[in-house]
Amino acid sequence: MTLQVSRRAPFLPWLVAIFSLVMVMSASSQNLSVQPLKIVGTVSAADWEAYRSRFVEDSGRVVDTANGNISHSEGQGYGLLLALAASDRRSFEQIWSFTFTELLIRDDGLAVWKWDPEAKPRVTDRNNATDGDLLIAYALAKAGEVWQEPRYTAAARKLAKAIGKNTFARSGRSLLLLPGADGFGAGDRPDGPVVNLSYWVFEAFPVMAALAPEYEWNRVWRDGVLLLQQAASGRVRLPADWLSLENGLQPKPADGFPPEFGYNSLRIPLYLLRAGMTDMEWLRALKQRWSAENEGVAVVNVVTGQIRERLADQGYAILHAALACALDGTPVPAALRTFEPSLYYPSTLYLLAKSLLGEKYPQCVSSAAP
Amino acid sequence: MRLVGSAITTAILILGFAAIAQQTGPGAQPPAGPQPSESPPVNGSQPQVDESALRYFASQGDTRRVNAEIARLRALYPNWTPPSDLSQLSAGGNAAPDPIIERLWNLYREDRIAEVRAAIAERQAADSNWKPPEELVTALETVEARRRLVNASDSGQWQTVLSVATESPGLLTCTNVDVLWRVAEAFARTDQPTRTRDVYTYLLMNCANPAERLATLQKALTLLPEQQVTDLLQFEGRTGETPDDFGSIRDELARRRVERASLDSKMTASAEDLAAVERLIRNTNEAGPVLVLGWYNYHHGNPARALELFKTALDRNGAAKAAEGYAMSLRALERLAEAEAFAYEWRERAPENMKIYLDIATALLSQDPPPRLDAQVVGRIVPAVTAQRFPDAAQALGWYSYNTEQIRTARDWFRTALGWKPEDEPSAYGLALSTQRLNERAAFNAVVARWRNRSERIADLADGTNARSGQRSAPVQPRVEVDATPRPAVSRQVTVERVEVEQPLVRTEEGVRVRQTQARSVLGRSCAMTRNPAGLSGDAALTRGWCLMEINRPLEAVAAFDQAIATGSSRSREEAAYGKSLAYLRKNLTSEAAVAAAEAPQTRSRQVELGASILTQRALAAYRDKRYVETLLALSERARLVPEQNDLLLIRGWSYFNLGRYKDAEQVFRAVQRTGHSEEASVGLNAIREATDQVAQ
């Protein structure tokens, strides 16, 4: 036995290399095959009203109720997207007004990410968060098209250009989406570049590419997919929220962040499904892991595989239900069909998932389904 | 006057903004707001008041709301008068009131901008032909632009500030002075001070509110070079209902000029500026201007006035900075003991206070002649110097110890000073002097070896020693050179703790008294010019004698000391006799030295020092002349005064050896060996073995 192991060992690097090659090839063959979502009209007035009344203030501020009632660019982006999904032009305009006047003030055209009602000045971190920028630009672009509002389209274009200009970074042969314009690059930290895979809002890329074609959106999208496959190829098969790419396409958990598949990364499968990228093998594995018979949706240490926190809220449970529906046609359980808003983040995930199910998989949520 | 050219100024300003926007690169969009030509003419005599809501209510015939709005605008702009054409609007208001428009204006008035936007969007979603009133749209855009501009400015996003200003020139009016200020700052923060000045100029030429005009100059003070601020003072309005008073700005400029001059003794402030600062001192309770004037006086040769001012500053809670000035003024007034005591109390307040304390302590110790210091004073200087590792003060402690006849302590302090500042020549010189005085040849040679090429006086010191030994041409036995060979110095780091424990600085009160020494060179004296000492006073002759000793001209020094003995006080005579003995010793004239020492009564410690030195010289001279019995006699006499050190013990050993007293020689060499100098001792022991073996054969 021992002899066999020691003889086999030298082949392991080869196996890894061949495996990676196959991955690269399969990823390059996916040529931005995102199926565009309609979005508008996919969230019911009742669900939206339940959300809006809890998390959106009259000023158009989307409130993160689990984080000291602060607001952030991500929340504003989600708010815009959900208002569009609910065909609520009034709320969309309201949320945009806040976003435009309070957050879109950076010299580089990106949004400051953090706004605290208790602080003076309210902007407590003038850095951007690229996922927030992407979500805002994407929602604006979609709304501009649906409602024929040139103000939205113009703002979306401006933001798309700013994203392309300030957050794309070359690293070896890849083109990455940095989580922020400052502080994450190879020169900014010893383990840089550092990325967050859940910042790739895949469905937004083709839309951004149309608005700012001078930037390589396609390539960033493709390299993100590759990176996800690499990061999910470890023993635990889960990417850490924050990845250091110090060693090129051999990602490792970034310094100073817990090595966890956490609240950030939970969104990745949702984004993949929303972009129609259902053929990724990893989704199947994740569906297995998330099933009630296994560990369920949880925050998991990607090194040890240990569970730090099980996530029972409806907003997390529906992520598994959406996977099961998309991959196997399994109907969404009855308990998940009625929106019971709790905190900002799971409620947001819930409506995003439900919007997707309503548009692409109505059979899983129709009253005819068991 | 202010009205003239205001429109032109606006245009220039806006063109400036457009130019900036183009510089910001591809991100910048062409101005979306009204074009410059559409911007409302600036009314210089009264601020640009947003009357859109008022006009709307008037057109709807809503008198209650019209009156409320008039009241609100009057509260905001005291100089504003309602337009006279309101009644016409009201009369002509025959269109049916649109309830949503009214609701929108109400929301707008309550600053609920997102809700106005939302309501417009909602209405348009329901009726795509519906359009909000143009006035409302413009008003909304202006408010949004102002918010973005203010937010961007609060977050230091200056390019955004400038691009928003460019896109919304309607904001740049006297109703929005705050916006103008922020734009001015954005120019300053993006290295365009000329444009900053243009904005302030525009504001001063066009906007009437006296408080805002004064505040504009206050802002200018923080952002513009003083000359440009001075240029802006020309816009001070001296007539009219509300004349400007820019006196405080003038005073501040004066204060700054005095402040600049206060740190540079070559710059003088005008009497007018100084008077302005005096006025500030009288009119406020602040320490700031007092400190400025204090430093000015300090650096312009008036420490007495500076001291008074720093005292005032201390009373006004000027704290550490005032204390620093107070201590420095005391020092400048040569009130060093007071200065030390004061600075000691403040030393922990700030690094500058510690620095001035150490400087003052250094000055105190370096006084000429060395003062008699309280044990308490020295006792608190030492730990401060040690904790701060301050080499100048360590050196000063070295000289102080040296000058008060604590040569070992002096040596240790010089070593300590060199440990903290290895390139400190004066400390090396002090170390050379003290090791020479202590007859620690290895240590002396080590210093000389390290410094010979860098310090002439250290080289001279060494050459003086060599010249002395070379004077006697008598052949010297090879073995005798053991004595002269530099030993490997046992490098023993002088620990500061040891120095502290020893702390004998204050014990020899006799030594504290006036005594001129070689150390004086530190003070930069010169006596190199040869001159006849006859005619000099006792003290002057004494000083000259020591000075000549320092430059190693002992025979001239003898003449100077003779003059001092002839004319000086008893104290000077004692001192001079001592100096004369040392001078003769330096020339190896030991009997003359002994005679000189007897010319005036010496203190016990000096007797011991001189006696030991004379006897050492005598022993060495006898040894060189192979008069071994005499050598042993001199050594034994010396040993009664002070303990015999190893190098002299070796001389004793070799003397015994040369006299054939091998047993005694062996005893001495073994004793030396036990103290760690085995090499030299072994040479002696081997010689004894050889000699006795030969005898045995």
Contacts between the chains, C-beta under 8 A, distances in Angstrom:
chain1	res1	chain2	res2	distance
A	58	B	112	6.7
A	58	B	114	6.8
A	58	B	115	5.7
A	59	B	112	7.7
A	59	B	114	5.1
A	60	B	114	3.9
A	60	B	118	7.5
A	89	B	121	5.0
A	89	B	122	6.5
A	89	B	124	7.9
A	89	B	125	4.5
A	90	B	118	4.5
A	90	B	119	7.3
A	90	B	121	5.5
A	90	B	122	3.9
A	90	B	125	7.2
A	91	B	118	6.8
A	92	B	121	7.2
A	93	B	114	7.7
A	93	B	117	4.8
A	93	B	118	4.9
A	93	B	120	7.4
A	93	B	121	3.7
A	93	B	122	7.8
A	94	B	114	4.6
A	94	B	115	6.7
A	94	B	117	6.5
A	94	B	118	3.9
A	95	B	114	7.9
A	96	B	117	7.7
A	97	B	113	6.1
A	97	B	114	3.8
A	97	B	117	4.5
A	97	B	118	7.4
A	97	B	144	7.4
A	98	B	114	5.6
A	100	B	144	7.0
A	100	B	148	7.3
A	101	B	113	7.4
A	101	B	144	5.3
A	101	B	147	4.2
A	101	B	148	5.3
A	101	B	151	6.8
A	102	B	147	7.4
A	102	B	151	6.0
A	104	B	148	7.4
A	105	B	148	5.7
A	105	B	151	4.9
A	105	B	152	4.0
A	105	B	155	6.1
A	105	B	157	5.2
A	105	B	160	5.1
A	106	B	152	7.9
A	106	B	155	7.9
A	106	B	157	5.5
A	106	B	160	6.7
A	107	B	24	7.9
A	107	B	152	7.9
A	107	B	157	4.8
A	107	B	158	6.9
A	107	B	159	3.9
A	107	B	160	5.4
A	108	B	27	6.8
A	109	B	27	4.6
A	112	B	155	6.3
A	121	B	151	7.2
A	121	B	154	3.8
A	121	B	155	6.4
A	122	B	151	7.7
A	123	B	151	6.7
A	123	B	154	6.9
A	123	B	155	4.8
A	126	B	155	4.6
A	126	B	156	7.2
A	126	B	157	7.1
A	147	B	125	7.6
A	154	B	29	7.8
A	158	B	27	7.2
A	158	B	29	6.7
A	161	B	26	7.1
A	161	B	27	6.8
A	162	B	27	6.2
A	165	B	26	7.8
A	165	B	27	7.3
